[in-house]
Amino acid sequence: MSRFLFIIPLVLCTAGASAQQQPGQDACARDVTRHCRAVMNNGDGAVLACLKQNRARLSKACDKVLTDHGQ
């Protein structure tokens, strides 16, 4: 799951402060593990694409993080 730690900074690239990145990591960590485990080692773009493909199955918190950051 260590690759996931890099996806939220990609998603939150406009955010800036690391304190703003932590809620996104917390919100999507379980979703990445559940829905995107197979692509976790394929890079941040693959994980983000997987989250988008599984949008209907994501937790409300993760969906909100993606929506709030234009994804």
C-alpha positions as semicolon CSV with decimal commas, in nm:
position;residue;x (nm);y (nm);z (nm)
1;M;0,000;0,000;0,000
2;S;0,300;0,229;0,006
3;R;0,233;0,340;-0,353
4;F;-0,101;0,483;-0,242
5;L;0,074;0,741;-0,030
6;F;0,172;0,914;-0,353
7;I;-0,170;0,922;-0,524
8;I;-0,328;1,183;-0,303
9;P;-0,049;1,437;-0,356
10;L;-0,111;1,385;-0,728
11;V;-0,483;1,442;-0,680
12;L;-0,421;1,735;-0,448
13;C;-0,143;1,891;-0,650
14;T;-0,316;2,226;-0,624
15;A;-0,353;2,198;-0,246
16;G;-0,002;2,277;-0,132
17;A;0,002;2,219;0,244
18;S;0,075;1,869;0,367
19;A;-0,192;1,905;0,635
20;Q;-0,446;1,920;0,352
21;Q;-0,314;1,596;0,203
22;Q;-0,373;1,378;0,512
23;P;-0,755;1,382;0,499
24;G;-0,744;1,269;0,136
25;Q;-0,510;0,984;0,220
26;D;-0,736;0,875;0,504
27;A;-1,049;0,908;0,294
28;C;-0,928;0,698;0,001
29;A;-0,686;0,447;0,157
30;R;-0,950;0,182;0,211
31;D;-1,101;0,236;-0,134
32;V;-0,762;0,192;-0,300
33;T;-0,706;-0,128;-0,104
34;R;-1,051;-0,263;-0,190
35;H;-1,091;-0,161;-0,551
36;C;-0,746;-0,085;-0,690
37;R;-0,506;-0,330;-0,527
38;A;-0,417;-0,481;-0,865
39;V;-0,282;-0,150;-1,000
40;M;-0,119;-0,012;-0,686
41;N;0,230;-0,083;-0,822
42;N;0,155;0,072;-1,162
43;G;0,193;0,432;-1,052
44;D;-0,024;0,714;-0,931
45;G;-0,198;0,766;-1,263
46;A;-0,314;0,405;-1,270
47;V;-0,451;0,428;-0,915
48;L;-0,631;0,753;-0,992
49;A;-0,779;0,601;-1,310
50;C;-0,890;0,298;-1,111
51;L;-1,059;0,516;-0,849
52;K;-1,241;0,701;-1,126
53;Q;-1,349;0,373;-1,290
54;N;-1,486;0,254;-0,957
55;R;-1,651;0,586;-0,871
56;A;-1,993;0,432;-0,798
57;R;-1,838;0,199;-0,539
58;L;-1,617;0,451;-0,359
59;S;-1,689;0,572;-0,009
60;K;-1,858;0,909;0,012
61;A;-1,547;1,059;0,171
62;C;-1,316;0,945;-0,109
63;D;-1,562;1,052;-0,375
64;K;-1,576;1,396;-0,212
65;V;-1,196;1,425;-0,210
66;L;-1,184;1,346;-0,581
67;T;-1,471;1,581;-0,661
68;D;-1,324;1,863;-0,451
69;H;-1,002;1,840;-0,651
70;G;-1,150;1,828;-0,998
71;Q;-1,129;1,455;-1,057
